[in-house]
Amino acid sequence: MNKEKYIPQPIDTSDIDLSDELLELADKIAKNVHEVWSYGRLKEGWSYGAERNDAEKTHPCLIAYEDLSEEEKEYDLNTALGTLRLIVKLGFKISLKS
């Protein structure tokens, strides 16, 4: 496979509107995405550092989700929203447990 010719082709989910409940779920997923990422980094020996340094394994985002910049939170939220929109687009339904 020629990596230079790779063209991403995500499924278009721009026609999907999420309910208020799913938007609330997206916020929880976004936080958990950060928690999972942080857990993995810490397990690999990374620690907090004011600047990312791959050699020293330091990263400025190894902090609580609530303390992240809005830009960093938005990255995680977009991942969550994209995933939820794809789930709906593919015909799956998410419902609250009763």
N, C-alpha and C positions, 0 to 999 in steps of 0.2 A: 504494500500500500504506500502510495506517495503522499507523505505528510504535507508537502507544499500545496497540494491541490485540495486539501480538506476544506469543505465549505459547510459550516454548521447549518442544520436545517431543523430548528426546534418546531414543534407543533404550534401552530398559531392559536393562541387562547385569548386573543384580544376581544373576542365576542362574548366572553364569559364574565358575567357580573356575579360577584360573591355576595351572599347574604350577610347581614350584620353579624350573625353568629359565626360564620366562617371567617369574617374579617377579624373577629375577636380571637378565633382559633389561630389565625395567622400570626398574631402577636405572640401567642404562647409558643408556637412552633419556632418563630424567629429567635426567641430567647433560648430555646432548647438547642437550636442549631449552634448557637454560640457556645453553649455549655458543652456540647459534644465535641466541638472543635477544640475548645480550651482543654478539656479533659485529655483528649488525644495528644495535644502538644505537651502538656505537663507530664504525661506518661512517657513521652519520648525524651524527657529531660530538658524541655524548654522552660524558661522562666520569664517573668516580666522584665522588660528593659525599655528605656525611653525611646529607643530606635530599634528597628528590626536588624538583627545581626545573625545570619544563618550559621556562621562559624561558632559564635558563642551561644547560639540557640536562645536568643532573647527576642521578645516581641512586645510592642506597646499595647496590643489588644488582649493580653492575658490579664484582664481585669473583669470585674462584674459587668454583666450586660448593661445594667442601669448606668454605669459609668462610661460606656462607650460614647464616642461622638455620634451625632445624628447620622452622619455619613456612613459610619460603620454599622449602625443599627439598620439603616436603610438597605444595606447589602444583604443582611440576614433576612429582613422582611421581604425583600424582592424574591429571594429563594423560596420562602414559605408561600408567598402569594402565587408564584409561578407553579409550584407543586400543587396547591389546592385547585388552581384553575385547570391544570392538566387532568387532575382526578375527575373533576366535574365534566370536562370536555370528553373524557373517555367513557362517560356514562355512569360512573360510580356515584353513589349517594353517601353522604356523611350525615349521620343522625346522632343526636344525644341519646345516651343510655337512659332509659326510664327507671 
